């Protein structure tokens, strides 16, 4: 699958922070059971790479990627762990070069029209609008669609289950990113059934009328 196909495989990509490594597999299984296969496991904690490795090895139906990539060296480690895509909060020349060297598809973060144009000049046509709500939300996405119609977005940051449908209606949006699918209290309690139900609700957002 190429990056655009991965983005279109789930209407919502959960942004996952693993605080307890024992949560990685039951969490991933709960999300996949609810119909959410594309998982972004962030490097915000020391357990991110280990979680990616565990999920990639044990749950082949999951499409697991690495999030919060901020350094060129992150790509090789994530690729070795089994990640099949990467997400970054922004884009620098070093991060772009790291992605190219690794061959790992990168969804880089942008916030302004100039950043979108700069990313496109570097060959990136699938981008993460981040943080989406502070950046202007649906209004910004609709404004970008006119002058930059060849770019597809995954808006992330401040999106909720209530606001996600409005973002998904934008013609230049393939999916949204969100952390509401993996609430900390549910993870700490091991309430995987609740997470499966949240995943089912999120997967249903991609149903076409």
C-alpha positions as CSV (number, residue, x, y, z in Angstrom):
1,X,0.0,0.0,0.0
2,X,1.2,3.5,-0.7
3,X,0.7,6.3,1.8
4,X,-2.6,7.6,0.2
5,X,-4.0,4.1,0.3
6,X,-3.1,3.7,4.0
7,X,-4.8,7.1,4.7
8,X,-7.9,5.9,3.0
9,X,-8.0,2.6,4.8
10,X,-9.3,4.2,8.0
11,X,-11.4,7.3,8.4
12,X,-9.6,7.9,11.7
13,X,-6.0,7.2,12.5
14,X,-5.6,6.9,16.3
15,X,-2.7,8.8,17.8
16,X,-1.4,6.3,20.3
17,X,0.8,7.1,23.3
18,X,2.0,4.0,25.1
19,X,2.8,4.6,28.8
20,X,2.7,0.9,29.7
21,X,4.3,-1.5,27.2
22,X,1.8,-4.2,28.3
23,X,-1.0,-2.2,26.8
24,X,0.4,-2.3,23.3
25,X,-1.1,-5.6,22.0
26,X,-4.5,-5.6,23.7
27,X,-5.0,-2.0,22.6
28,X,-4.1,-2.7,19.0
29,X,-6.3,-5.8,19.0
30,X,-9.2,-3.7,20.4
31,X,-8.8,-1.1,17.7
32,X,-8.6,-3.7,14.9
33,X,-11.6,-5.5,16.3
34,X,-13.5,-2.3,16.0
35,X,-12.5,-1.8,12.3
36,X,-9.6,0.6,12.8
37,X,-6.5,-0.9,11.2
38,X,-4.2,2.0,10.6
39,X,-2.4,2.8,13.9
40,X,0.0,5.6,14.6
41,X,2.2,4.8,17.6
42,X,4.0,7.9,18.7
43,X,7.6,8.3,20.0
44,X,6.3,10.5,22.9
45,X,7.4,7.8,25.4
46,X,10.3,5.4,25.6
47,X,7.9,2.5,24.8
48,X,7.0,3.6,21.3
49,X,9.4,1.5,19.3
50,X,8.9,-1.6,21.4
51,X,5.1,-1.2,21.0
52,X,5.5,-0.9,17.2
53,X,7.7,-4.0,17.1
54,X,5.2,-6.0,19.2
55,X,2.2,-5.0,17.1
56,X,3.9,-5.5,13.8
57,X,5.0,-9.0,14.8
58,X,1.8,-10.2,16.5
59,X,-1.1,-8.4,14.6
60,X,-0.4,-8.7,10.8
61,X,-3.8,-7.1,10.0
62,X,-2.7,-3.9,11.6
63,X,-1.1,-1.2,9.5
64,X,1.3,0.3,12.1
65,X,3.2,3.5,11.7
66,X,5.4,5.6,13.8
67,X,4.4,9.1,15.0
68,X,6.1,12.1,16.5
69,X,9.1,11.7,14.2
70,X,11.3,14.7,14.8
71,X,14.8,13.6,13.8
72,X,16.3,11.9,10.8
73,X,17.6,9.0,12.9
74,X,14.1,8.1,14.0
75,X,13.3,6.5,10.6
76,X,15.9,3.7,10.6
77,X,14.8,2.7,14.1
78,X,11.1,2.7,13.3
79,X,11.7,0.8,10.0
80,X,13.7,-1.8,12.0
81,X,10.8,-2.1,14.5
82,X,8.3,-2.8,11.7
83,X,6.7,0.5,11.0
84,X,5.3,0.9,7.5
85,X,4.7,4.7,7.5
86,X,5.8,7.7,9.5
87,X,4.2,10.9,10.8
88,X,5.9,14.0,11.9
89,X,4.6,17.2,13.5
90,X,6.5,19.3,11.0
91,X,9.0,19.1,8.2
92,X,12.7,20.0,8.0
93,X,15.3,19.3,5.4
94,X,16.9,16.7,7.7
95,X,13.6,14.9,8.3
96,X,12.8,14.9,4.6
97,X,16.2,13.4,3.8
98,X,15.8,10.8,6.6
99,X,12.5,9.7,5.1
100,X,14.1,9.4,1.6
101,X,17.0,7.4,2.9
102,X,14.8,5.0,4.8
103,X,12.2,4.6,2.1
104,X,9.5,4.9,4.8
105,X,6.5,6.9,3.5
106,X,6.2,10.1,5.5
107,X,3.1,12.2,6.4
108,X,4.7,15.5,7.4
109,X,2.9,18.1,9.4
110,X,2.2,21.6,8.0
111,X,0.2,24.5,9.3
112,X,0.3,27.3,6.7
113,X,0.0,27.7,2.9
114,X,3.7,28.4,2.7
115,X,4.5,25.2,4.6
116,X,2.2,23.2,2.3
117,X,4.0,24.6,-0.8
118,X,7.4,23.9,0.7
119,X,6.4,20.3,1.5
120,X,5.1,19.9,-2.0
121,X,8.3,21.2,-3.5
122,X,10.1,18.4,-1.6
123,X,7.8,15.8,-3.1
124,X,5.2,15.4,-0.3
125,X,1.6,15.5,-1.5
126,X,0.0,13.8,1.5
127,X,0.3,16.1,4.5
128,X,-0.9,16.3,8.1
129,X,-2.5,19.6,8.9
130,X,-1.3,20.1,12.5
131,X,-2.5,21.3,14.9
132,X,-5.6,21.3,12.8
133,X,-8.0,23.3,14.9
134,X,-5.6,26.1,15.8
135,X,-4.5,26.2,12.2
136,X,-8.0,27.1,11.1
137,X,-9.8,23.7,10.9
138,X,-12.3,23.1,8.1
139,X,-12.1,26.7,7.0
140,X,-8.4,26.4,6.4
141,X,-8.7,23.1,4.5
142,X,-11.4,24.5,2.2
143,X,-9.2,27.6,1.6
144,X,-6.2,25.4,0.7
145,X,-8.2,23.3,-1.7
146,X,-8.5,26.1,-4.3
147,X,-4.8,27.0,-4.9
148,X,-3.4,23.6,-3.9
149,X,-5.8,21.0,-5.2
150,X,-3.2,18.2,-5.6
151,X,-2.6,17.9,-1.9
152,X,-4.4,15.5,0.4
153,X,-4.6,16.0,4.2
154,X,-5.0,14.1,7.4
155,X,-5.9,16.9,9.9
156,X,-4.8,16.2,13.4
157,X,-5.0,18.2,16.6
158,X,-8.1,19.2,18.5
159,X,-10.4,17.0,16.5
160,X,-13.2,15.1,18.3
161,X,-15.7,12.4,17.4
162,X,-18.2,15.2,17.1
163,X,-16.2,17.4,14.8
164,X,-14.6,14.6,12.7
165,X,-17.5,14.3,10.3
166,X,-17.1,18.0,9.2
167,X,-13.4,17.4,8.5
168,X,-14.1,14.2,6.6
169,X,-16.6,16.1,4.3
170,X,-13.7,18.2,3.0
171,X,-12.7,17.1,-0.5
172,X,-9.0,17.3,0.3
173,X,-9.2,15.2,3.5
174,X,-8.6,11.4,3.3
175,X,-8.8,10.8,7.1
176,X,-8.3,12.5,10.4
177,X,-6.1,11.8,13.3
178,X,-7.3,11.7,16.9
179,X,-6.5,10.6,20.4
180,X,-10.1,10.1,21.6
181,X,-10.0,6.5,20.5
182,X,-7.5,5.6,23.2
183,X,-8.6,7.4,26.4
184,X,-6.0,7.0,29.2
185,X,-8.5,6.0,31.8
186,X,-9.8,3.1,29.6
187,X,-6.2,2.0,28.9
188,X,-5.2,2.1,32.6
189,X,-8.4,0.1,33.5
190,X,-7.8,-2.4,30.7
191,X,-11.3,-1.6,29.4
192,X,-10.6,-2.8,25.9
193,X,-14.2,-3.3,25.1
194,X,-14.8,0.4,25.5
195,X,-11.9,1.1,23.0
196,X,-13.4,-1.4,20.5
197,X,-16.7,0.4,20.7
198,X,-14.9,3.8,20.2
199,X,-13.2,2.2,17.2
200,X,-16.5,1.0,15.8
201,X,-17.9,4.5,16.0
202,X,-14.8,5.9,14.3
203,X,-14.9,3.4,11.5
204,X,-18.5,4.2,10.9
205,X,-17.5,7.8,10.1
206,X,-16.1,6.5,6.8
207,X,-19.4,5.0,5.7
208,X,-20.8,6.6,2.5
209,X,-24.4,7.5,2.2
